[in-house]
């Protein structure tokens, strides 16, 4: 898989004149990997730059929508039917069609402006993830869900509830997993509390709309889709961590 990652990173995506050799050679391997692995590969290494080019092209007032449509179909036809049948892949092409339709509508109504670019690009592709980060994030999510399931089994045995299942919404799932982290902290005689401002009446602190928490008065973290992200160094970078890692931190 690392070789396929490097191959996709060498694939140029341009409005005109690019070759598709690298993507074609990677897609030939799709039967040898799971759908999740191929989806992570495409989501981390191909679709972000593909959508960036499409969005920038549509932003141009000189964009020819017939050329854009031909470009779209050229790339889409490279994908085997087995991959296009997967919702995790096909929905990106649907997103692209929606982007093209919105851009055409704005052009026709005279409302086409630069502000539409952020609206068009799927949020899942604008988070700076690559293949390796996506795999790690999904692995942490699976571990988190397994931990939640085990604690729920224990809670059911003892006649109380600790949270929901993996079929809940992202917000509900994160809220449920907060209970898991709190229970984990209590098991080790530690605390897991909201991070609060030293002013403004001690108001809870948020970052990018997500509540910040402090594990045992030392580790600042937040929860997103049942994954704990901790501030790992002085530069302020965030990394997904397992619950056991919180203890060592």
VOGU-3710 file (C-alpha; in Angstrom, 3 decimals, decimal comma):
1> xxxxxxxxxx> 0,000/0,000/0,000  2,763/2,592/0,682  3,887/2,239/-2,953  0,354/2,937/-4,138  0,244/6,008/-1,896  3,450/7,320/-3,475  2,119/6,559/-6,954  -1,071/8,539/-6,341  0,915/11,453/-4,940  2,712/11,623/-8,290
11> xxxxxxxxxx> -0,586/11,870/-10,166  -1,076/15,382/-11,518  -4,613/16,709/-11,732  -5,123/19,655/-14,072  -7,997/21,059/-16,127  -6,161/20,301/-19,370  -3,341/18,151/-20,644  -2,715/15,780/-17,771  -2,204/12,044/-18,059  -4,033/9,539/-15,884
21> xxxxxxxxxx> -1,350/6,848/-15,869  -0,692/6,830/-12,129  -4,332/6,584/-11,088  -4,989/3,889/-13,680  -2,095/1,778/-12,415  -3,324/2,110/-8,804  -6,909/1,164/-9,655  -5,672/-2,084/-11,221  -4,940/-3,268/-7,660  -8,439/-2,675/-6,295
31> xxxxxxxxxx> -9,357/-6,385/-6,138  -6,396/-7,132/-3,879  -7,410/-4,702/-1,125  -10,526/-4,248/0,944  -13,069/-1,562/0,086  -12,096/0,342/3,249  -8,421/0,339/2,261  -9,125/1,528/-1,277  -11,570/4,155/-0,041  -9,016/5,493/2,433
41> xxxxxxxxxx> -6,396/5,563/-0,314  -8,599/7,516/-2,717  -10,052/9,751/-0,021  -6,630/10,615/1,336  -4,505/10,863/-1,808  -6,670/11,453/-4,899  -10,033/13,080/-4,241  -8,718/16,090/-2,254  -6,583/17,406/-5,122  -9,197/16,371/-7,689
51> xxxxxxxxxx> -11,853/18,434/-5,933  -9,474/21,361/-5,421  -8,824/21,507/-9,170  -12,514/21,172/-9,998  -13,490/23,906/-7,526  -10,799/26,292/-8,786  -11,792/25,626/-12,387  -15,446/26,290/-11,671  -14,475/29,518/-9,923  -13,094/30,850/-13,192
61> xxxxxxxxxx> -15,542/32,965/-15,137  -13,978/31,590/-18,324  -14,765/27,963/-17,442  -16,424/26,071/-20,291  -18,955/23,736/-18,680  -18,840/21,341/-21,632  -15,104/20,937/-21,070  -15,690/20,476/-17,335  -18,255/17,740/-18,024  -15,885/15,938/-20,388
71> xxxxxxxxxx> -13,092/16,189/-17,809  -15,388/14,785/-15,111  -16,459/11,829/-17,239  -12,859/11,084/-18,279  -11,811/10,642/-14,655  -14,950/8,804/-13,594  -14,677/6,262/-16,414  -11,265/5,207/-15,106  -12,904/3,665/-12,021  -13,947/-0,005/-12,215
81> xxxxxxxxxx> -17,666/-0,687/-11,823  -16,973/-2,572/-8,590  -15,573/0,596/-7,000  -18,251/2,886/-8,422  -20,852/0,577/-6,879  -19,460/1,405/-3,439  -21,311/4,331/-1,778  -18,041/5,380/-0,135  -16,648/6,104/-3,622  -19,688/6,975/-5,727
91> xxxxxxxxxx> -20,861/9,706/-3,366  -17,786/11,795/-4,213  -18,740/11,813/-7,868  -22,272/12,784/-6,833  -20,774/15,620/-4,775  -18,846/16,756/-7,854  -22,039/16,796/-9,940  -23,727/18,867/-7,244  -20,765/21,259/-7,314  -20,983/21,598/-11,094
101> xxxxxxxxxx> -24,737/22,086/-10,966  -24,441/24,772/-8,270  -21,709/26,586/-10,199  -23,762/26,524/-13,389  -26,806/27,794/-11,517  -24,829/30,648/-9,969  -23,369/31,494/-13,367  -26,806/31,596/-14,988  -28,265/33,796/-12,265  -25,268/36,128/-12,125
111> xxxxxxxxxx> -24,537/35,151/-8,488  -21,314/33,226/-9,060  -18,676/34,538/-6,631  -15,557/33,309/-4,862  -17,513/32,554/-1,680  -18,950/29,345/-3,175  -15,668/27,387/-3,225  -15,681/26,398/0,449  -19,332/25,459/0,159  -18,630/23,093/-2,726
121> xxxxxxxxxx> -15,711/20,991/-1,468  -16,873/18,054/0,706  -15,907/18,719/4,364  -14,349/15,250/4,690  -11,738/16,286/2,099  -10,835/19,634/3,647  -9,380/18,395/6,938  -5,800/17,834/5,775  -6,036/14,053/6,003  -3,825/11,738/3,965
131> xxxxxxxxxx> -4,070/7,939/3,666  -2,018/7,208/6,760  -3,894/9,720/8,935  -7,232/8,320/7,762  -6,206/4,738/8,535  -5,010/5,755/11,993  -8,190/7,746/12,651  -10,424/4,847/11,606  -8,372/2,412/13,659  -8,801/4,629/16,717
141> xxxxxxxxxx> -12,515/4,850/15,977  -12,804/1,051/15,870  -10,921/0,766/19,170  -13,181/3,409/20,685  -16,319/1,616/19,521  -15,048/-1,687/20,906  -14,321/0,012/24,234  -17,794/1,560/24,231  -19,408/-1,791/23,437  -17,524/-3,556/26,240
151> xxxxxxxxxx> -18,417/-0,870/28,760  -22,048/-0,963/27,650  -22,096/-4,738/28,186  -20,724/-4,204/31,668  -23,220/-1,413/32,295  -26,119/-3,588/31,120  -24,986/-6,358/33,440  -24,996/-3,888/36,330  -28,333/-2,327/35,271  -27,198/1,127/34,178
161> xxxxxxxxxx> -26,426/2,831/30,887  -23,191/4,447/29,787  -23,822/5,463/26,188  -25,097/4,601/22,742  -24,124/2,358/19,854  -22,044/3,018/16,757  -25,241/3,689/14,788  -25,884/6,954/16,595  -25,136/10,306/14,991  -21,639/11,776/15,213
171> xxxxxxxxxx> -22,681/14,213/17,946  -24,473/11,535/19,969  -21,559/9,154/19,473  -19,054/11,724/20,736  -21,313/12,526/23,676  -21,592/8,829/24,518  -17,868/8,324/24,252  -17,334/11,244/26,632  -19,060/9,032/29,219  -16,628/6,249/28,352
181> xxxxxxxxxx> -13,625/8,501/28,918  -15,096/9,760/32,199  -15,632/6,173/33,349  -12,087/5,289/32,284  -10,709/8,228/34,283  -12,682/7,205/37,372  -11,379/3,654/37,093  -7,860/5,073/37,465  -8,745/7,662/40,140  -8,275/10,500/37,694
191> xxxxxxxxxx> -10,434/13,370/36,441  -11,885/14,270/33,061  -13,343/17,769/33,179  -14,248/20,571/30,754  -11,432/23,042/30,154  -12,539/26,445/31,406  -11,331/29,975/30,878  -9,589/31,769/33,726  -11,786/34,765/32,882  -15,290/35,219/31,412
201> xxxxxxxxxx> -16,742/33,601/34,499  -14,924/30,346/33,898  -16,754/29,629/30,655  -16,060/26,336/28,900  -13,456/26,598/26,132  -14,142/25,398/22,579  -11,900/24,991/19,559  -13,429/24,844/16,075  -16,809/24,170/17,661  -15,596/21,221/19,756
211> xxxxxxxxxx> -15,473/21,314/23,547  -12,007/21,013/25,094  -11,460/18,673/28,034  -8,615/18,132/30,488  -7,604/14,622/31,512  -6,238/14,481/35,065  -5,466/18,238/35,049  -2,663/17,665/32,531  -3,701/16,558/29,061  -5,866/18,866/26,929
221> xxxxxxxxxx> -8,032/16,964/24,464  -11,289/16,918/22,530  -13,595/14,189/21,234  -14,682/13,885/17,622  -16,662/10,897/16,316  -15,707/8,722/19,281  -11,989/9,407/18,946  -9,949/11,281/21,553  -7,536/13,863/20,110  -4,844/15,115/22,503
231> xxxxxxxxxx> -2,442/18,025/22,257  0,805/16,103/21,989  3,527/18,750/21,956  4,295/22,408/22,512  3,479/23,262/18,888  -0,159/22,611/19,654  -0,639/19,768/17,152  -3,460/17,310/17,800  -3,169/13,547/17,389  -5,690/10,714/17,926
241> xxxxxxxxx> -4,796/8,705/21,024  -5,996/5,523/22,672  -7,317/5,773/26,220  -4,292/3,912/27,599  -2,045/6,564/26,044  -3,751/9,223/28,167  -2,371/7,503/31,250  1,214/7,759/30,053  0,738/11,350/28,973
//
